């Protein structure tokens, strides 16, 4: 499963980078909201 994912990501690095950036932005927003509420 992991090997297939690595092979798929290596053929679509640009798409994977954009996907990781979106996840990172959402994750940062959640952390910012949690810190702001605290």
mmJSON file of the N, C-alpha and C atoms, coordinates in Angstrom:
{"data_MODEL":{"atom_site":{
"group_PDB":["ATOM","ATOM","ATOM","ATOM","ATOM","ATOM","ATOM","ATOM","ATOM","ATOM","ATOM","ATOM","ATOM","ATOM","ATOM","ATOM","ATOM","ATOM","ATOM","ATOM","ATOM","ATOM","ATOM","ATOM","ATOM","ATOM","ATOM","ATOM","ATOM","ATOM","ATOM","ATOM","ATOM","ATOM","ATOM","ATOM","ATOM","ATOM","ATOM","ATOM","ATOM","ATOM","ATOM","ATOM","ATOM","ATOM","ATOM","ATOM","ATOM","ATOM","ATOM","ATOM","ATOM","ATOM","ATOM","ATOM","ATOM","ATOM","ATOM","ATOM","ATOM","ATOM","ATOM","ATOM","ATOM","ATOM","ATOM","ATOM","ATOM","ATOM","ATOM","ATOM","ATOM","ATOM","ATOM","ATOM","ATOM","ATOM","ATOM","ATOM","ATOM","ATOM","ATOM","ATOM","ATOM","ATOM","ATOM","ATOM","ATOM","ATOM","ATOM","ATOM","ATOM","ATOM","ATOM","ATOM","ATOM","ATOM","ATOM","ATOM","ATOM","ATOM","ATOM","ATOM","ATOM","ATOM","ATOM","ATOM","ATOM","ATOM","ATOM","ATOM","ATOM","ATOM"],
"id":[1,2,3,4,5,6,7,8,9,10,11,12,13,14,15,16,17,18,19,20,21,22,23,24,25,26,27,28,29,30,31,32,33,34,35,36,37,38,39,40,41,42,43,44,45,46,47,48,49,50,51,52,53,54,55,56,57,58,59,60,61,62,63,64,65,66,67,68,69,70,71,72,73,74,75,76,77,78,79,80,81,82,83,84,85,86,87,88,89,90,91,92,93,94,95,96,97,98,99,100,101,102,103,104,105,106,107,108,109,110,111,112,113,114],
"type_symbol":["N","C","C","N","C","C","N","C","C","N","C","C","N","C","C","N","C","C","N","C","C","N","C","C","N","C","C","N","C","C","N","C","C","N","C","C","N","C","C","N","C","C","N","C","C","N","C","C","N","C","C","N","C","C","N","C","C","N","C","C","N","C","C","N","C","C","N","C","C","N","C","C","N","C","C","N","C","C","N","C","C","N","C","C","N","C","C","N","C","C","N","C","C","N","C","C","N","C","C","N","C","C","N","C","C","N","C","C","N","C","C","N","C","C"],
"label_atom_id":["N","CA","C","N","CA","C","N","CA","C","N","CA","C","N","CA","C","N","CA","C","N","CA","C","N","CA","C","N","CA","C","N","CA","C","N","CA","C","N","CA","C","N","CA","C","N","CA","C","N","CA","C","N","CA","C","N","CA","C","N","CA","C","N","CA","C","N","CA","C","N","CA","C","N","CA","C","N","CA","C","N","CA","C","N","CA","C","N","CA","C","N","CA","C","N","CA","C","N","CA","C","N","CA","C","N","CA","C","N","CA","C","N","CA","C","N","CA","C","N","CA","C","N","CA","C","N","CA","C","N","CA","C"],
"label_alt_id":[null,null,null,null,null,null,null,null,null,null,null,null,null,null,null,null,null,null,null,null,null,null,null,null,null,null,null,null,null,null,null,null,null,null,null,null,null,null,null,null,null,null,null,null,null,null,null,null,null,null,null,null,null,null,null,null,null,null,null,null,null,null,null,null,null,null,null,null,null,null,null,null,null,null,null,null,null,null,null,null,null,null,null,null,null,null,null,null,null,null,null,null,null,null,null,null,null,null,null,null,null,null,null,null,null,null,null,null,null,null,null,null,null,null],
"label_comp_id":["UNK","UNK","UNK","UNK","UNK","UNK","UNK","UNK","UNK","UNK","UNK","UNK","UNK","UNK","UNK","UNK","UNK","UNK","UNK","UNK","UNK","UNK","UNK","UNK","UNK","UNK","UNK","UNK","UNK","UNK","UNK","UNK","UNK","UNK","UNK","UNK","UNK","UNK","UNK","UNK","UNK","UNK","UNK","UNK","UNK","UNK","UNK","UNK","UNK","UNK","UNK","UNK","UNK","UNK","UNK","UNK","UNK","UNK","UNK","UNK","UNK","UNK","UNK","UNK","UNK","UNK","UNK","UNK","UNK","UNK","UNK","UNK","UNK","UNK","UNK","UNK","UNK","UNK","UNK","UNK","UNK","UNK","UNK","UNK","UNK","UNK","UNK","UNK","UNK","UNK","UNK","UNK","UNK","UNK","UNK","UNK","UNK","UNK","UNK","UNK","UNK","UNK","UNK","UNK","UNK","UNK","UNK","UNK","UNK","UNK","UNK","UNK","UNK","UNK"],
"label_asym_id":["A","A","A","A","A","A","A","A","A","A","A","A","A","A","A","A","A","A","A","A","A","A","A","A","A","A","A","A","A","A","A","A","A","A","A","A","A","A","A","A","A","A","A","A","A","A","A","A","A","A","A","A","A","A","A","A","A","A","A","A","A","A","A","A","A","A","A","A","A","A","A","A","A","A","A","A","A","A","A","A","A","A","A","A","A","A","A","A","A","A","A","A","A","A","A","A","A","A","A","A","A","A","A","A","A","A","A","A","A","A","A","A","A","A"],
"label_entity_id":["1","1","1","1","1","1","1","1","1","1","1","1","1","1","1","1","1","1","1","1","1","1","1","1","1","1","1","1","1","1","1","1","1","1","1","1","1","1","1","1","1","1","1","1","1","1","1","1","1","1","1","1","1","1","1","1","1","1","1","1","1","1","1","1","1","1","1","1","1","1","1","1","1","1","1","1","1","1","1","1","1","1","1","1","1","1","1","1","1","1","1","1","1","1","1","1","1","1","1","1","1","1","1","1","1","1","1","1","1","1","1","1","1","1"],
"label_seq_id":[1,1,1,2,2,2,3,3,3,4,4,4,5,5,5,6,6,6,7,7,7,8,8,8,9,9,9,10,10,10,11,11,11,12,12,12,13,13,13,14,14,14,15,15,15,16,16,16,17,17,17,18,18,18,19,19,19,20,20,20,21,21,21,22,22,22,23,23,23,24,24,24,25,25,25,26,26,26,27,27,27,28,28,28,29,29,29,30,30,30,31,31,31,32,32,32,33,33,33,34,34,34,35,35,35,36,36,36,37,37,37,38,38,38],
"pdbx_PDB_ins_code":[null,null,null,null,null,null,null,null,null,null,null,null,null,null,null,null,null,null,null,null,null,null,null,null,null,null,null,null,null,null,null,null,null,null,null,null,null,null,null,null,null,null,null,null,null,null,null,null,null,null,null,null,null,null,null,null,null,null,null,null,null,null,null,null,null,null,null,null,null,null,null,null,null,null,null,null,null,null,null,null,null,null,null,null,null,null,null,null,null,null,null,null,null,null,null,null,null,null,null,null,null,null,null,null,null,null,null,null,null,null,null,null,null,null],
"Cartn_x":[0.842,0.0,0.876,1.866,2.752,3.6,4.032,4.852,4.039,2.782,1.925,1.713,1.564,1.371,2.625,3.787,5.049,5.233,4.887,5.012,4.046,2.849,1.855,2.281,2.84,3.262,4.465,5.349,6.533,6.141,5.041,4.584,3.719,3.296,2.447,2.932,4.192,4.762,4.091,3.781,3.153,1.793,0.998,-0.323,-0.2,0.787,0.981,1.417,2.267,2.727,1.562,0.712,-0.453,-1.389,-1.54,-2.415,-1.866,-0.54,0.074,-0.007,0.101,-0.005,-1.399,-2.423,-3.799,-4.003,-3.474,-3.603,-2.849,-1.666,-0.864,-1.575,-2.218,-2.95,-4.116,-4.875,-6.011,-5.529,-4.4,-3.846,-3.392,-2.765,-2.321,-3.51,-4.583,-5.786,-6.391,-6.419,-6.971,-6.119,-4.799,-3.905,-4.076,-4.194,-4.352,-5.654,-6.713,-8.003,-7.931,-7.267,-7.148,-6.331,-5.245,-4.423,-5.189,-5.982,-6.73,-7.821,-8.463,-9.517,-8.916,-7.713,-7.063,-6.593],
"Cartn_y":[-1.202,0.0,1.25,1.257,2.415,2.541,1.403,1.431,1.978,1.583,2.084,3.58,4.032,5.461,6.236,5.681,6.347,6.411,5.338,5.319,6.315,6.42,7.358,8.796,9.048,10.407,10.822,9.885,10.228,10.621,10.07,10.406,11.663,12.074,13.273,14.145,14.557,15.344,16.702,17.326,18.648,18.588,17.589,17.438,17.141,16.307,15.95,17.16,17.987,19.19,20.137,20.324,21.196,20.62,19.296,18.642,18.808,18.649,18.806,20.249,21.186,22.596,22.918,22.348,22.584,22.009,20.804,20.182,21.002,21.494,22.282,23.575,24.21,25.451,25.186,24.12,23.789,23.46,22.746,22.365,23.597,24.54,25.776,26.6,26.616,27.356,26.74,25.407,24.744,25.043,25.006,25.301,26.748,27.655,29.071,29.306,28.634,28.787,28.231,27.084,26.487,27.382,27.946,28.842,30.119,30.579,31.821,31.634,30.461,30.195,30.012,29.471,29.306,30.665],
"Cartn_z":[0.0,0.0,0.0,0.866,0.953,-0.302,-0.846,-2.062,-3.23,-3.325,-4.403,-4.256,-3.014,-2.777,-3.148,-2.826,-3.16,-4.67,-5.36,-6.814,-7.439,-6.878,-7.396,-7.128,-5.955,-5.604,-6.432,-6.754,-7.541,-8.962,-9.46,-10.812,-10.808,-9.63,-9.528,-8.374,-8.458,-7.359,-7.243,-8.382,-8.341,-7.658,-8.017,-7.41,-5.924,-5.571,-4.171,-3.361,-3.929,-3.228,-2.974,-3.976,-3.801,-2.742,-2.747,-1.772,-0.361,-0.206,1.111,1.576,0.648,1.026,1.536,0.887,1.337,2.732,2.95,4.274,5.31,4.949,5.877,6.239,5.263,5.53,6.468,6.204,7.069,8.471,8.563,9.86,10.628,9.942,10.589,11.057,10.274,10.667,11.927,11.985,13.17,14.394,14.234,15.355,15.788,14.827,15.149,15.908,15.485,16.163,17.579,17.737,19.067,19.988,19.488,20.299,20.612,19.653,19.856,20.912,20.899,21.877,23.264,23.348,24.645,25.146],
"occupancy":[1.0,1.0,1.0,1.0,1.0,1.0,1.0,1.0,1.0,1.0,1.0,1.0,1.0,1.0,1.0,1.0,1.0,1.0,1.0,1.0,1.0,1.0,1.0,1.0,1.0,1.0,1.0,1.0,1.0,1.0,1.0,1.0,1.0,1.0,1.0,1.0,1.0,1.0,1.0,1.0,1.0,1.0,1.0,1.0,1.0,1.0,1.0,1.0,1.0,1.0,1.0,1.0,1.0,1.0,1.0,1.0,1.0,1.0,1.0,1.0,1.0,1.0,1.0,1.0,1.0,1.0,1.0,1.0,1.0,1.0,1.0,1.0,1.0,1.0,1.0,1.0,1.0,1.0,1.0,1.0,1.0,1.0,1.0,1.0,1.0,1.0,1.0,1.0,1.0,1.0,1.0,1.0,1.0,1.0,1.0,1.0,1.0,1.0,1.0,1.0,1.0,1.0,1.0,1.0,1.0,1.0,1.0,1.0,1.0,1.0,1.0,1.0,1.0,1.0],
"B_iso_or_equiv":[0.0,0.0,0.0,0.0,0.0,0.0,0.0,0.0,0.0,0.0,0.0,0.0,0.0,0.0,0.0,0.0,0.0,0.0,0.0,0.0,0.0,0.0,0.0,0.0,0.0,0.0,0.0,0.0,0.0,0.0,0.0,0.0,0.0,0.0,0.0,0.0,0.0,0.0,0.0,0.0,0.0,0.0,0.0,0.0,0.0,0.0,0.0,0.0,0.0,0.0,0.0,0.0,0.0,0.0,0.0,0.0,0.0,0.0,0.0,0.0,0.0,0.0,0.0,0.0,0.0,0.0,0.0,0.0,0.0,0.0,0.0,0.0,0.0,0.0,0.0,0.0,0.0,0.0,0.0,0.0,0.0,0.0,0.0,0.0,0.0,0.0,0.0,0.0,0.0,0.0,0.0,0.0,0.0,0.0,0.0,0.0,0.0,0.0,0.0,0.0,0.0,0.0,0.0,0.0,0.0,0.0,0.0,0.0,0.0,0.0,0.0,0.0,0.0,0.0],
"pdbx_formal_charge":[null,null,null,null,null,null,null,null,null,null,null,null,null,null,null,null,null,null,null,null,null,null,null,null,null,null,null,null,null,null,null,null,null,null,null,null,null,null,null,null,null,null,null,null,null,null,null,null,null,null,null,null,null,null,null,null,null,null,null,null,null,null,null,null,null,null,null,null,null,null,null,null,null,null,null,null,null,null,null,null,null,null,null,null,null,null,null,null,null,null,null,null,null,null,null,null,null,null,null,null,null,null,null,null,null,null,null,null,null,null,null,null,null,null],
"auth_seq_id":[1,1,1,2,2,2,3,3,3,4,4,4,5,5,5,6,6,6,7,7,7,8,8,8,9,9,9,10,10,10,11,11,11,12,12,12,13,13,13,14,14,14,15,15,15,16,16,16,17,17,17,18,18,18,19,19,19,20,20,20,21,21,21,22,22,22,23,23,23,24,24,24,25,25,25,26,26,26,27,27,27,28,28,28,29,29,29,30,30,30,31,31,31,32,32,32,33,33,33,34,34,34,35,35,35,36,36,36,37,37,37,38,38,38],
"auth_comp_id":["UNK","UNK","UNK","UNK","UNK","UNK","UNK","UNK","UNK","UNK","UNK","UNK","UNK","UNK","UNK","UNK","UNK","UNK","UNK","UNK","UNK","UNK","UNK","UNK","UNK","UNK","UNK","UNK","UNK","UNK","UNK","UNK","UNK","UNK","UNK","UNK","UNK","UNK","UNK","UNK","UNK","UNK","UNK","UNK","UNK","UNK","UNK","UNK","UNK","UNK","UNK","UNK","UNK","UNK","UNK","UNK","UNK","UNK","UNK","UNK","UNK","UNK","UNK","UNK","UNK","UNK","UNK","UNK","UNK","UNK","UNK","UNK","UNK","UNK","UNK","UNK","UNK","UNK","UNK","UNK","UNK","UNK","UNK","UNK","UNK","UNK","UNK","UNK","UNK","UNK","UNK","UNK","UNK","UNK","UNK","UNK","UNK","UNK","UNK","UNK","UNK","UNK","UNK","UNK","UNK","UNK","UNK","UNK","UNK","UNK","UNK","UNK","UNK","UNK"],
"auth_asym_id":["A","A","A","A","A","A","A","A","A","A","A","A","A","A","A","A","A","A","A","A","A","A","A","A","A","A","A","A","A","A","A","A","A","A","A","A","A","A","A","A","A","A","A","A","A","A","A","A","A","A","A","A","A","A","A","A","A","A","A","A","A","A","A","A","A","A","A","A","A","A","A","A","A","A","A","A","A","A","A","A","A","A","A","A","A","A","A","A","A","A","A","A","A","A","A","A","A","A","A","A","A","A","A","A","A","A","A","A","A","A","A","A","A","A"],
"auth_atom_id":["N","CA","C","N","CA","C","N","CA","C","N","CA","C","N","CA","C","N","CA","C","N","CA","C","N","CA","C","N","CA","C","N","CA","C","N","CA","C","N","CA","C","N","CA","C","N","CA","C","N","CA","C","N","CA","C","N","CA","C","N","CA","C","N","CA","C","N","CA","C","N","CA","C","N","CA","C","N","CA","C","N","CA","C","N","CA","C","N","CA","C","N","CA","C","N","CA","C","N","CA","C","N","CA","C","N","CA","C","N","CA","C","N","CA","C","N","CA","C","N","CA","C","N","CA","C","N","CA","C","N","CA","C"],
"pdbx_PDB_model_num":[1,1,1,1,1,1,1,1,1,1,1,1,1,1,1,1,1,1,1,1,1,1,1,1,1,1,1,1,1,1,1,1,1,1,1,1,1,1,1,1,1,1,1,1,1,1,1,1,1,1,1,1,1,1,1,1,1,1,1,1,1,1,1,1,1,1,1,1,1,1,1,1,1,1,1,1,1,1,1,1,1,1,1,1,1,1,1,1,1,1,1,1,1,1,1,1,1,1,1,1,1,1,1,1,1,1,1,1,1,1,1,1,1,1]
}}}
